[in-house]
Amino acid sequence: MSWSIYVHFHLPLLKIHLSELYYWFICHDFKLQNLDIDMDKEGDEQKAKKRKVVVANYMVTVAILVVWRHEKHIVKEPYFDFKVARKIYLRHLYYGNCRVCVEQLRLNKHCFTVLCTNLREHCSLRDTINITVEEAVAMFLYVLAHNFKNRTVNFNFIRSGETVSRYFNIVLCAIIKLGRHYLIQPETEMEGYEHEKWEWFQDCLGTLDGTYVKVHALLRDQGRYRNRKNEIATNVLGVCSRDMRFTYVLPGWECSAADSRVLRDALVRSDPLIVPKGKYFLVDAGYANSPVS
């Protein structure tokens, strides 16, 4: 940092010393006048050299006062390395205690590692110069787990709001692509699940139901997305197999739509819910007399 910039930033703290220096200059003004008289008698080169020496002495004096004031009276704050702090936080988050990982990300360490590996292998998600796949996935899960806003996430992860938003959308698109590897509809023959509780449901493929997920909708559309609890949400259809794995998910319907209406749409759309002949799903009263129950 140059002396001019150094003096500029610390000038408010050096008012007393600079005023004293200015007073000293006035008291010794007569010396400067005598010096000017002597310099008039000499050549132009000698005059310029002596003036430069005088100005240099004054500048050195000011610089010494600035350094002395900074070293003795200015309280220094410790240097904070944001990169090191971020690495420590992330290491504690998903490489530390398993309980912390579950509480913050709603996944244990093993499941988190498997998810990141699958996103790398199947969705071409890669580390960048500034952020790893693990950190991007952690920010994504952090938002979903606690419904935190962008400002809270960028403060905790020491990232800008633009970075959090951009990588949230990148991971979201990767998760959607990964869904085709996990959401596999059950086969006609259910083998390997002959538990005693299923002996009364010989041809049952699993169960399905709808759930409400809160969303942000445009003001003109909020009436269609408002439920009986006065919440703006969407009606999501979820289908599970006998082993409690999701095999089909249909999001996007308005919350005002009945469960049976959502199910009818799932049966006729381009990527339909497949129900083989003679098979059925367990449902609640909202799907009475529907073709799959």
C-alpha positions as a Python dict, from the first residue, in 0.01 Angstrom:
ca = {
    (1, 'M'): (0, 0, 0),
    (2, 'S'): (143, 343, -98),
    (3, 'W'): (198, 611, 167),
    (4, 'S'): (-72, 834, 14),
    (5, 'I'): (-336, 563, 47),
    (6, 'Y'): (-204, 473, 392),
    (7, 'V'): (-240, 833, 510),
    (8, 'H'): (-585, 862, 348),
    (9, 'F'): (-731, 570, 543),
    (10, 'H'): (-581, 672, 876),
    (11, 'L'): (-624, 1048, 845),
    (12, 'P'): (-922, 1070, 1089),
    (13, 'L'): (-710, 905, 1356),
    (14, 'L'): (-412, 1137, 1304),
    (15, 'K'): (-578, 1475, 1335),
    (16, 'I'): (-392, 1560, 1657),
    (17, 'H'): (-48, 1469, 1522),
    (18, 'L'): (-102, 1644, 1190),
    (19, 'S'): (-222, 1959, 1365),
    (20, 'E'): (91, 1952, 1584),
    (21, 'L'): (305, 1907, 1274),
    (22, 'Y'): (131, 2202, 1105),
    (23, 'Y'): (194, 2418, 1415),
    (24, 'W'): (562, 2320, 1406),
    (25, 'F'): (580, 2425, 1041),
    (26, 'I'): (441, 2772, 1125),
    (27, 'C'): (682, 2822, 1417),
    (28, 'H'): (978, 2742, 1194),
    (29, 'D'): (857, 2940, 896),
    (30, 'F'): (1127, 3195, 946),
    (31, 'K'): (1386, 2924, 879),
    (32, 'L'): (1219, 2851, 547),
    (33, 'Q'): (1224, 3220, 456),
    (34, 'N'): (1596, 3240, 528),
    (35, 'L'): (1645, 2926, 324),
    (36, 'D'): (1462, 3087, 30),
    (37, 'I'): (1686, 3393, 49),
    (38, 'D'): (1997, 3176, 40),
    (39, 'M'): (1860, 2971, -245),
    (40, 'D'): (1800, 3284, -454),
    (41, 'K'): (2174, 3348, -449),
    (42, 'E'): (2258, 3007, -586),
    (43, 'G'): (2192, 2847, -918),
    (44, 'D'): (1860, 2705, -1029),
    (45, 'E'): (1983, 2347, -992),
    (46, 'Q'): (2090, 2398, -633),
    (47, 'K'): (1757, 2560, -554),
    (48, 'A'): (1563, 2264, -687),
    (49, 'K'): (1779, 2011, -499),
    (50, 'K'): (1739, 2187, -165),
    (51, 'R'): (1364, 2225, -209),
    (52, 'K'): (1335, 1853, -282),
    (53, 'V'): (1534, 1774, 32),
    (54, 'V'): (1307, 1992, 246),
    (55, 'V'): (988, 1839, 102),
    (56, 'A'): (1129, 1488, 142),
    (57, 'N'): (1208, 1554, 507),
    (58, 'Y'): (853, 1670, 569),
    (59, 'M'): (708, 1362, 396),
    (60, 'V'): (929, 1128, 597),
    (61, 'T'): (820, 1298, 917),
    (62, 'V'): (452, 1251, 828),
    (63, 'A'): (512, 888, 736),
    (64, 'I'): (689, 821, 1066),
    (65, 'L'): (399, 971, 1258),
    (66, 'V'): (149, 760, 1067),
    (67, 'V'): (340, 438, 1135),
    (68, 'W'): (389, 527, 1501),
    (69, 'R'): (19, 602, 1544),
    (70, 'H'): (-81, 279, 1370),
    (71, 'E'): (154, 60, 1573),
    (72, 'K'): (78, 211, 1913),
    (73, 'H'): (-284, 322, 1918),
    (74, 'I'): (-487, 150, 1642),
    (75, 'V'): (-656, -175, 1743),
    (76, 'K'): (-586, -442, 1479),
    (77, 'E'): (-845, -706, 1387),
    (78, 'P'): (-724, -1061, 1323),
    (79, 'Y'): (-715, -1177, 960),
    (80, 'F'): (-1014, -1399, 877),
    (81, 'D'): (-962, -1657, 602),
    (82, 'F'): (-1307, -1733, 459),
    (83, 'K'): (-1186, -2031, 257),
    (84, 'V'): (-1043, -2202, 563),
    (85, 'A'): (-1358, -2127, 765),
    (86, 'R'): (-1577, -2271, 487),
    (87, 'K'): (-1370, -2591, 466),
    (88, 'I'): (-1391, -2641, 842),
    (89, 'Y'): (-1768, -2592, 838),
    (90, 'L'): (-1823, -2833, 549),
    (91, 'R'): (-1591, -3095, 696),
    (92, 'H'): (-1785, -3078, 1021),
    (93, 'L'): (-2115, -3090, 831),
    (94, 'Y'): (-2083, -3404, 621),
    (95, 'Y'): (-1758, -3566, 739),
    (96, 'G'): (-1804, -3521, 1113),
    (97, 'N'): (-2060, -3670, 1348),
    (98, 'C'): (-2332, -3868, 1168),
    (99, 'R'): (-2597, -3715, 1395),
    (100, 'V'): (-2502, -3364, 1279),
    (101, 'C'): (-2528, -3472, 915),
    (102, 'V'): (-2876, -3616, 972),
    (103, 'E'): (-2997, -3311, 1163),
    (104, 'Q'): (-2869, -3061, 906),
    (105, 'L'): (-2908, -3247, 575),
    (106, 'R'): (-3167, -3516, 664),
    (107, 'L'): (-2924, -3782, 533),
    (108, 'N'): (-2660, -3984, 710),
    (109, 'K'): (-2301, -3971, 588),
    (110, 'H'): (-2325, -4292, 389),
    (111, 'C'): (-2640, -4186, 201),
    (112, 'F'): (-2493, -3843, 136),
    (113, 'T'): (-2179, -3996, -14),
    (114, 'V'): (-2383, -4235, -231),
    (115, 'L'): (-2601, -3949, -356),
    (116, 'C'): (-2297, -3739, -455),
    (117, 'T'): (-2139, -4041, -628),
    (118, 'N'): (-2455, -4113, -827),
    (119, 'L'): (-2485, -3749, -932),
    (120, 'R'): (-2130, -3764, -1063),
    (121, 'E'): (-2178, -4092, -1249),
    (122, 'H'): (-2530, -4055, -1391),
    (123, 'C'): (-2582, -3678, -1417),
    (124, 'S'): (-2234, -3554, -1512),
    (125, 'L'): (-2216, -3327, -1208),
    (126, 'R'): (-1854, -3221, -1164),
    (127, 'D'): (-1641, -3022, -924),
    (128, 'T'): (-1549, -2670, -1032),
    (129, 'I'): (-1257, -2451, -940),
    (130, 'N'): (-1447, -2286, -656),
    (131, 'I'): (-1704, -2541, -540),
    (132, 'T'): (-1725, -2919, -506),
    (133, 'V'): (-2020, -3148, -573),
    (134, 'E'): (-2047, -3221, -200),
    (135, 'E'): (-2082, -2852, -114),
    (136, 'A'): (-2339, -2791, -389),
    (137, 'V'): (-2548, -3092, -279),
    (138, 'A'): (-2517, -2985, 85),
    (139, 'M'): (-2655, -2638, 4),
    (140, 'F'): (-2940, -2799, -192),
    (141, 'L'): (-3032, -3036, 92),
    (142, 'Y'): (-2992, -2756, 347),
    (143, 'V'): (-3265, -2555, 174),
    (144, 'L'): (-3498, -2852, 139),
    (145, 'A'): (-3446, -2976, 494),
    (146, 'H'): (-3512, -2647, 675),
    (147, 'N'): (-3690, -2430, 417),
    (148, 'F'): (-3419, -2167, 457),
    (149, 'K'): (-3398, -1857, 243),
    (150, 'N'): (-3111, -1769, 17),
    (151, 'R'): (-2966, -1515, 260),
    (152, 'T'): (-2945, -1768, 542),
    (153, 'V'): (-2772, -2026, 324),
    (154, 'N'): (-2518, -1785, 176),
    (155, 'F'): (-2429, -1667, 527),
    (156, 'N'): (-2381, -2019, 666),
    (157, 'F'): (-2185, -2145, 366),
    (158, 'I'): (-1998, -1813, 318),
    (159, 'R'): (-2109, -1787, -45),
    (160, 'S'): (-2280, -1514, -243),
    (161, 'G'): (-2654, -1529, -299),
    (162, 'E'): (-2599, -1568, -674),
    (163, 'T'): (-2375, -1872, -619),
    (164, 'V'): (-2628, -2038, -390),
    (165, 'S'): (-2913, -1980, -635),
    (166, 'R'): (-2715, -2099, -937),
    (167, 'Y'): (-2591, -2422, -781),
    (168, 'F'): (-2930, -2495, -627),
    (169, 'N'): (-3080, -2501, -977),
    (170, 'I'): (-2790, -2707, -1112),
    (171, 'V'): (-2835, -2974, -845),
    (172, 'L'): (-3214, -2962, -887),
    (173, 'C'): (-3183, -3042, -1260),
    (174, 'A'): (-2938, -3322, -1179),
    (175, 'I'): (-3177, -3470, -921),
    (176, 'I'): (-3459, -3470, -1178),
    (177, 'K'): (-3236, -3660, -1422),
    (178, 'L'): (-3141, -3903, -1147),
    (179, 'G'): (-3508, -3980, -1082),
    (180, 'R'): (-3531, -4214, -1382),
    (181, 'H'): (-3273, -4442, -1216),
    (182, 'Y'): (-3469, -4465, -891),
    (183, 'L'): (-3837, -4426, -979),
    (184, 'I'): (-3891, -4767, -1136),
    (185, 'Q'): (-4245, -4904, -1142),
    (186, 'P'): (-4287, -5254, -991),
    (187, 'E'): (-4304, -5567, -1199),
    (188, 'T'): (-4621, -5773, -1239),
    (189, 'E'): (-4486, -6057, -1025),
    (190, 'M'): (-4394, -5939, -676),
    (191, 'E'): (-4120, -6176, -565),
    (192, 'G'): (-3914, -6143, -253),
    (193, 'Y'): (-4174, -5954, -51),
    (194, 'E'): (-4379, -6244, 84),
    (195, 'H'): (-4401, -6107, 435),
    (196, 'E'): (-4684, -6239, 650),
    (197, 'K'): (-4862, -5903, 647),
    (198, 'W'): (-4894, -5920, 268),
    (199, 'E'): (-5058, -6261, 256),
    (200, 'W'): (-5396, -6087, 268),
    (201, 'F'): (-5304, -5868, -29),
    (202, 'Q'): (-5190, -6117, -290),
    (203, 'D'): (-5214, -5892, -596),
    (204, 'C'): (-5131, -5562, -426),
    (205, 'L'): (-4846, -5364, -585),
    (206, 'G'): (-4811, -5112, -301),
    (207, 'T'): (-4985, -4797, -190),
    (208, 'L'): (-5041, -4443, -317),
    (209, 'D'): (-5159, -4114, -173),
    (210, 'G'): (-5141, -3739, -226),
    (211, 'T'): (-4957, -3481, -19),
    (212, 'Y'): (-4942, -3102, -10),
    (213, 'V'): (-4613, -2924, -80),
    (214, 'K'): (-4595, -2547, -23),
    (215, 'V'): (-4509, -2339, -328),
    (216, 'H'): (-4495, -1977, -443),
    (217, 'A'): (-4763, -1897, -701),
    (218, 'L'): (-4854, -1585, -894),
    (219, 'L'): (-5120, -1368, -736),
    (220, 'R'): (-5373, -1451, -1009),
    (221, 'D'): (-5317, -1828, -955),
    (222, 'Q'): (-5317, -1838, -576),
    (223, 'G'): (-5688, -1917, -556),
    (224, 'R'): (-5639, -2249, -737),
    (225, 'Y'): (-5339, -2342, -523),
    (226, 'R'): (-5495, -2255, -185),
    (227, 'N'): (-5595, -2553, 35),
    (228, 'R'): (-5834, -2585, 326),
    (229, 'K'): (-5563, -2467, 565),
    (230, 'N'): (-5531, -2141, 368),
    (231, 'E'): (-5185, -2243, 243),
    (232, 'I'): (-5052, -2202, -111),
    (233, 'A'): (-4946, -2552, -209),
    (234, 'T'): (-4944, -2812, -485),
    (235, 'N'): (-5102, -3159, -475),
    (236, 'V'): (-4832, -3423, -531),
    (237, 'L'): (-4918, -3787, -599),
    (238, 'G'): (-4672, -4040, -457),
    (239, 'V'): (-4670, -4416, -522),
    (240, 'C'): (-4472, -4664, -309),
    (241, 'S'): (-4402, -5033, -362),
    (242, 'R'): (-4421, -5302, -96),
    (243, 'D'): (-4063, -5237, 15),
    (244, 'M'): (-4147, -4868, 85),
    (245, 'R'): (-3966, -4729, -220),
    (246, 'F'): (-4110, -4455, -437),
    (247, 'T'): (-4195, -4587, -783),
    (248, 'Y'): (-4393, -4296, -926),
    (249, 'V'): (-4430, -3924, -843),
    (250, 'L'): (-4660, -3673, -1014),
    (251, 'P'): (-4615, -3310, -902),
    (252, 'G'): (-4768, -2988, -1032),
    (253, 'W'): (-5141, -3017, -973),
    (254, 'E'): (-5324, -2734, -797),
    (255, 'C'): (-5405, -2790, -433),
    (256, 'S'): (-5774, -2739, -505),
    (257, 'A'): (-5776, -3049, -729),
    (258, 'A'): (-5920, -3365, -573),
    (259, 'D'): (-5696, -3668, -523),
    (260, 'S'): (-5905, -3877, -762),
    (261, 'R'): (-5865, -3611, -1035),
    (262, 'V'): (-5487, -3620, -998),
    (263, 'L'): (-5491, -4000, -1018),
    (264, 'R'): (-5696, -3999, -1339),
    (265, 'D'): (-5442, -3768, -1496),
    (266, 'A'): (-5158, -3999, -1388),
    (267, 'L'): (-5321, -4290, -1573),
    (268, 'V'): (-5359, -4117, -1911),
    (269, 'R'): (-5053, -3889, -1943),
    (270, 'S'): (-4753, -3964, -2167),
    (271, 'D'): (-4553, -4114, -1876),
    (272, 'P'): (-4843, -4291, -1704),
    (273, 'L'): (-4874, -4485, -1383),
    (274, 'I'): (-4885, -4847, -1498),
    (275, 'V'): (-5131, -5078, -1322),
    (276, 'P'): (-5127, -5431, -1471),
    (277, 'K'): (-5456, -5609, -1513),
    (278, 'G'): (-5561, -5788, -1196),
    (279, 'K'): (-5332, -5577, -975),
    (280, 'Y'): (-5416, -5285, -747),
    (281, 'F'): (-5282, -5030, -497),
    (282, 'L'): (-5395, -4964, -142),
    (283, 'V'): (-5559, -4620, -116),
    (284, 'D'): (-5769, -4415, 123),
    (285, 'A'): (-6130, -4299, 88),
    (286, 'G'): (-6029, -4012, -140),
    (287, 'Y'): (-5981, -4260, -424),
    (288, 'A'): (-6309, -4454, -382),
    (289, 'N'): (-6419, -4647, -693),
    (290, 'S'): (-6106, -4548, -885),
    (291, 'P'): (-5965, -4787, -1145),
    (292, 'V'): (-5657, -4879, -940),
    (293, 'S'): (-5819, -4957, -603),
}
